[in-house]
Amino acid sequence: MGGKLYAVGVGPGDPELITLKALKIIKNADCIACPEKNGEPGAAYWIAKETIPEISSKDLLLLEFPMRKENLSHAHQKAAEQVVYHLSSGKNVVFLTLGDPEFYSTFYYVAEIIKEQGYEIEIISGITSFSAASARLKFPLSLGDESVMITSGNFCEFDGTLIILKAGNKLQEIKEKAAFCHKNAYLVENCGMADERIYYDLYSFPAKTGYFSLVIVK
């Protein structure tokens, strides 16, 4: 009998935001899978390890996903084969993701391949970066019948709350468009991490920030 694959969201950065269900699943896993960076586990692994030190004794499966926009089907196929190798031996595998697996997660590209081979998959939701950022900023994302739009790096004219994920490389463009539309914006970089930075005013934004940056336009 094959093992089961879990996608577990560990939240945006603060280890204390990992859910109780995520803790239980991670503790009971046989193998931990996560994207690698320069041959080392990515951020999601270290967030989980702060709360669950014992994961260091579990099998660790590092998956390589190049940070490029070109076709990554070969990388997804290779990662799926690595995970299936462990599942086929009866091991339960946890695939760690930052935030929530439902938002821009590489997991789903791999999961579709694994699902076709008949393995059971379960998704454990995590706290999203924009929910955590809103809490840090101490204001609601929406009230009443106000609408919310979420984009990946792109500013859109929108009569509501606009959340821009992966905003680090497009800050100048976002600043210019938000100013033109007479909107204010807030920037949260590395939400919940040790090097978190918060900018409360559109004009205080730096020219560029890291990958884990999001902008909330109100």
N, C-alpha and C positions, 0 to 999 in steps of 0.2 A: 504493500500500500504506500502510495506516495505521500510526501509531506504537503503542508499547506503554506501558501505565500500570503504574507501580510504586508500591506503598505501602511506604515505608521508615521503620522505627522508628529513632529516633536516641537511644534511651535516655532516662532520666529527667532528665538535667541536665548531668552531667559529660561533656564532649566526648570524653574518652578512653575512654568506654564505647561509642562507636559501633563497630559491628562492621566487619571488613575487607570483608565483602560489601556492606554499606551504603555504605562509602566508594567502592568500585568503581562501584556503580550511580549514586550521586550525581555522581561525576566524569564519567561517560559520558552523563549526561542532557542533553537539549536544553532542557528547561524544568523549573523548580522550582515546584510548587504547594504552598501552605500556607494555613492559616487566617490571617486578618488580625485585628489588634487596633488600633482607632483609626487605621486606614489604614496601619499598619505590619505587617511580617511578625510572626507569632507566635513563641513561644519556641523551637519546633523549628527554625526557620530559623537563629536566632542560634547555637544549639548546633552545628548543622552547619557554619556559616560559620567558627567558631573553628578547626575542624579542616580545612575545605576552603574557604579564602578565595576560590578561583576561582569559587565558585557565584555571586558577585556579578556576574559577566559573563554569566550565563545568563539566558534569559527568565524573568521572575518573574511568577507568576500568583497574585494574592491572592484568596482565597475568603472570602466573608462568611457567617459562621454566627452569628446572634444568640444570646446566652447566655440563652435562655429555654426553658421546658419546653413551650411551646405547639407546635402543629403547624409543623414546619420544612420541610415537603415542597417549598414554593416555593423556599426557599434551597438545598435539595439539588438541585433540578432546575436552577436557575440555575448552580450550581457545576459540575454535570455538563456542561452546555452549554459552559461556558468551557473545561473540560478537553478535551472532544470537538473543539472548534475547533482546538486545537493537535495533537491526535492525528490528525485528518483530513488535516493537512498533512504527515504523516509524522514528526512529532516524538515522541520518547520523553519522557514526562512522569513526574517523581517527585513523589509526594504525601508530604510529610514529616509524620510524626506523633511526638508525644512517647511515650516508653516503647516499647510494642509495639503494632502496629496491631490486634492481636486483642482488646485490652482497651479497651472503651468509646471506640472511635475513630469519629469522624464519617466517616471514609473509607468505611466499608461502605455507608452510606446513599447516597453518591455512586456508589460502584462498581457497585451493583446496577443503576442506571440506565444506566451506561456499558456494562456487560456485555451488556445487552439489545441494544445496537447492534453487537455483534460484535467489540469490541476486546479484545485480549489483556491480561490483568491478572496481575501477579505480586506476592506478598507477601514482604517481607524483614523477618524478625522482629528485634525489638530487645530490649534488657534491660528488664525491667519495673521500675516504681518500687518495688514491694514486695520484689523480689529485691535491688535496690540498697540499700533501707532496711535489710533484714535484715543485709546485709554491714556497713553503717555501725554497726549496733547490736551486731554481733559475736555474734549467736546464730542458730541454725538456725530456719527457719520450721516444720520438722517433723522428727521422728526416728522410726525404726521404723514402726509402723502408725498414727501420729498423723494425724488428719484436718485438713484446712485448708478454711476457708470464706472466700469473697471476696464482699463486698457493696459497694454504692454508697451510702455515707453512713448506713447503718443498723446499729445494734447488734442482734445476735441472741444469745440464750443458746445456747452451743455448747460441746461437750466436745472442744475441740481448739484450734487456732490460728485466730483470727478476724482477717481483714484487712479494714479499712474504708477504702475509697478515697473521695476527695472528702468528707473529714470536716470540713473547716474550719468550716462553718456549723452543725454539729451537735455540737460538742465538749461543750457542757454536758449535753446529753441522753446522750451516750456516757459521760461521766464518771459521771453518776448511775447509769446502768444497770450499768456495769462494777463500780462500788463495791457496788451492791446484790447482785451475783453473786459478790462477793469475788474479783474478777479484777484483775490488774495490767495496765497498758496502757502503750504507748510511742507517742510522736507524732514523726513526722518531717515537717517542712515544707520544701518546695523541695529535695528530696533531690538532692544533687550540684551544686546551683547556688551562686552566690556568697553568697546570703543564706540558706543552709541553717540550720535550727534543729532541734535534737533534744531531746526531753524524755523522761527515763528513768523518770518516775514519774507515775502518774495524777493526783495532786493538784498537780502543778506545771504542768499544762496551762493555757494562757491561755483566756480566755472564747471567743475566736474567732481563727482563722488564715485564711490565704489558700486559694485554690482547690487548689493543689498540695500538699495535706496528706493524710497517711494515718496511720491508727492500727493498731497491731498489738496484739491482746489475747491474752495467754497465760494 
